[in-house]
Amino acid sequence: MKIVIAPDSFKESLSAPDVAAAIARGWQQVYPEAECLLRPMADGGEGTVDAVLAAVGGERRECQVHGPLGDTVTAHWGWLDNGTAVIEMAAASGLHLVPRAQRDVRRASSQGTGELIMQALDAGARRIILGLGGSATNDAGTGLLKALGIRFLDKQGHELPPGGAALAQLDQLDLSGLDVRLLSAQIEVAADVDNPLCGARGASAIFGPQKGATPEQVAELDDALRHFAQVVASTLGENHASFPGAGAAGGLGFAARTFLKAGFRPGIELVAELSALADAVDGADLVITGEGRMDAQTLHGKTPIGVARIARKAGVPVIALSGSLGDDYQALYKAGIEAAFSLVPGPLSLEQAMSDAATELQARSCDIARLWRVARQV
């Protein structure tokens, strides 16, 4: 028997490798002889590096970079033997790095993410995969671009302070210092959103409130990012503000598309490719996936659906485990997931459910394996 276990992380509870291991323990309580192939997944956000390294090996590297508000933080990234660097924005510029009381989306900067790219270039990376998600920033990627050598100047020729709000004062760009190594590097963005840079579905309006922006600040940031896009368009003769994904990670998608000529792909597709998930699924009896919460929104580029698409092509059934099941989760059944189960055995506080996640994952996996055994006997 061959079982492929390919879950995402349960955010703030368990990493994807830990989730996969717990599921495997439960299954092997019933089928100790089963071949359980663990393929931890991610969609480009927090946990992407660890998921890739757990699946395919490589080296986890750490360095000191600037955090969202300019303080020094320790960030990690992944190095693969084929010269590929795997970077997740959340490691350097993530919302979790800023205490709630200190969050200031108007001046938060993506500079640390650019510094991780510089680390990858220094290591000789020929391909850089940049996962977007979980950011604290709304600066249209200008902090990242500053780390890579671009200067943002006001009418007096002074450099702008960090953050998206300052972009309202942008007058000109100085591209002369942009690191030339970027010209020969293949950069791919892993993102699970298709928002444009500005407007009602833009970075500021959709994601700004999640980062602490008030309605007034949302309007201010949206205007500032629109002005930035206009200056860029007049300088470069092209405008990618409406590109699907330009609004990802506080507009960093716009910077990656415009200045780094990055290609965009759904994060789960990239991670699945790196993890050789399709090869693992070939010939399997069952695939088990999951994430912390599943509902109708899971259909929009989240890990369980990406896994289900690969399994469906191989004709392998998929079961999903989740911390909780939200409204209309049954919509997942039309997308290739045969059944979905919640971990919670009864009334629990959120804190208790999160702390007991590994135990409950193992228990539900064992329950499913027992049902599977009965079904096979019938």
Secondary structure, DSSP 8 states (H G I E B T S, - for coil): -EEEE----BTTTB-HHHHHHHHHHHHHHH-TT-EEEE-----SSTTHHHHHHHHH--EEEEEEEE-TTS-EEEEEEEE-TTSEEEEEHHHHHBGGGS-GGG--TTT---HHHHHHHHHHHHTT-SEEEEE--SB---STTHHHHHHTT-EEE-TTS-B--SSSGGGGG--EEE-TTS-GGGGG-EEEEEES----SSSTTSHHHHHTGGGT--HHHHHHHHHHHHHHHHHHHHHHS---TTSTTTTHHHHHHHHHHHHS--EEEEHHHHHHHHTTHHHHHTT-SEEEEEEEEESGGGGTT-HHHHHHHHHHHHT--EEEEEEEE-TTGGGGGGGT--EEEE---SS--HHHHHHTHHHHHHHHHHHHHHHHHHHHH-
